[in-house]
Amino acid sequence: MNYGPETKENKMFLQVNDLIKEYRTKKWFKTEKKIVLNKVSFEVKEGEIFSIVGGSGAGKSTIGKILLQIENINSGNVIFRDKPLNETKISDIQMIFQDPYSSLNPEMKIKSLLAEPLRAVGINDKKIIEKKVDHIMEEVWLDKIHKDKYPDELSGGQRQRVGIGVAMIVNPKLVVCDEPVASLDLSIQNQILSLLKKFNKENKTTIIFISHDLGVVYNISDRVLLLQNGEVQEIQEAEEFFKNPLSEYGKFFLQGTEKYIEK
């Protein structure tokens, strides 16, 4: 395992220590064990965009699910802002999903989808909710005329902006983005990435960006973690990772990515 130098002075606020995640399945009379994450350790700095990359089945999305407490861990621990992950407020870590359609309730209007996270954290005053919904719609570049529409009445890019609004309306400290632009065409991808960068810069929102699109990763990331078969191969500053991968797998994984690197 190779770890590159850390040049930023930002505070470490997420620590993942020796994480092991395994699944057990029964086949006939035998229980089979599959290790998805094997002693994965890394730290994320407050205010950075930290990308996780790797081949199919590397364990990228599993890390996201663990941080959202959708999946349990078999061993290891996660410390978020000096507290165990299970003591984290639900509003502090949010997720932006790959498919903005399946992640939004098709029977709820946009204003209700955006209001739901506020109610989940105990905000029930209608005037406050309306004000916050209007504000977040402006923040994610959605016209207020869409408030009374349903998800299937919006374009893919508009639905993803709703998904970002749902995550951001409670002012999370950390947002996990799991392939957030994979289902969008190039021009819409750029809009969504610009929006994520805006929240990162203006709100100091820390972002974990999970993606297989190395061009996107190169352009949005501060640092990159490379996984192979559930094990960390290296962690580097993004530009250094693309120009000078430290691991043998990194050199193989980045073949053909020279076009992303500014000469």
SULZIJO-V861583 format. One record per backbone hydrogen bond with DSSP energy under -0.5 kcal/mol. CO is the residue of the C=O (numbers start at 0). NH is the residue of the N-H. If there is no record, write none. Layout:
# SULZIJO-V861583
CO_NH + CO_NH
This chain:
# SULZIJO-V861583
1_3 + 1_234 + 4_6 + 10_12 + 10_45 + 12_80 + 13_43 + 14_16 + 14_78 + 15_17 + 15_41 + 16_76 + 18_39 + 19_73 + 19_74 + 20_35 + 20_36 + 22_33 + 24_26 + 24_31 + 26_29 + 29_26 + 29_31 + 31_24 + 33_22 + 33_35 + 36_20 + 36_38 + 39_18 + 41_15 + 43_12 + 43_13 + 44_47 + 47_49 + 47_206 + 48_50 + 48_221 + 48_222 + 49_208 + 50_224 + 51_210 + 52_226 + 54_57 + 57_229 + 58_62 + 59_63 + 60_64 + 61_65 + 62_66 + 63_67 + 64_69 + 64_70 + 65_68 + 74_19 + 76_16 + 77_79 + 77_84 + 78_14 + 78_80 + 79_82 + 82_79 + 83_86 + 84_87 + 88_91 + 88_92 + 91_172 + 91_173 + 93_175 + 94_96 + 95_177 + 97_99 + 98_102 + 100_103 + 104_107 + 107_150 + 108_112 + 109_113 + 110_114 + 111_115 + 112_116 + 114_118 + 115_119 + 116_120 + 117_120 + 117_122 + 118_121 + 121_123 + 124_128 + 125_129 + 126_130 + 127_131 + 128_132 + 129_133 + 130_134 + 131_135 + 132_136 + 133_137 + 134_138 + 135_139 + 136_141 + 137_140 + 142_145 + 143_146 + 145_148 + 146_110 + 148_109 + 149_152 + 150_153 + 154_158 + 155_159 + 156_160 + 157_161 + 158_162 + 159_163 + 160_164 + 161_165 + 162_166 + 163_167 + 164_168 + 166_169 + 167_170 + 172_205 + 173_93 + 174_176 + 174_207 + 175_95 + 175_177 + 176_178 + 176_209 + 178_181 + 180_183 + 184_188 + 185_189 + 186_190 + 187_191 + 188_192 + 189_193 + 190_194 + 191_195 + 192_196 + 193_197 + 194_198 + 195_199 + 196_200 + 197_201 + 198_202 + 198_204 + 205_174 + 206_49 + 206_208 + 207_176 + 207_209 + 208_51 + 208_210 + 209_178 + 211_213 + 212_216 + 213_217 + 214_218 + 215_219 + 216_220 + 221_237 + 222_50 + 223_235 + 224_52 + 224_226 + 225_232 + 225_233 + 226_54 + 227_230 + 229_37 + 230_227 + 232_1 + 233_225 + 234_3 + 235_223 + 236_240 + 237_241 + 238_242 + 239_243 + 246_250 + 247_251 + 248_252 + 249_253 + 251_254 + 253_256 + 256_259 + 256_260 + 257_260
